[in-house]
Amino acid sequence: MANRSSKGLFNKKSWDYFMSTHFWGPAFNWMIPVAAIADTQKHPRIISGKMTLALSLYSMVFMRFAVRVKPRNLLLFACHFVNTCAQLAQGCRFVDYHYVSQPTPDD
């Protein structure tokens, strides 16, 4: 009985996906948006504008790639969507700190 119920969970197709770079690439790539989200709690003076721009563009390109590749890689798309949002938030903080707001003496 247990054999029948577990057979659907571990079929060859799902196991092949789990053991492929189609899964593990985006899974490890999630470290980039997690780090960007964690950095939103830090002072904006440590933000690199050039790196933020580069990571934003990188993630936008790979979002398109994720939906154009066959089969579509929605895990990769989600990862780069979150990273794009986090990098754009960091970019807004960078622009605000360096070009919009007046620095206070304690900065």
Buried (B, 14 or more C-beta within 10 A) or exposed (E): EEEEEEEEEEEEEEEEEEEEEBBEEBEEBBEBBEEBBEBEEEEBEEBEBEEBBEBBEBBBEBBEEBEEEEEEBEBBBBBBBBBBBBBBBBBEBBBEBEEEEEEEEEE
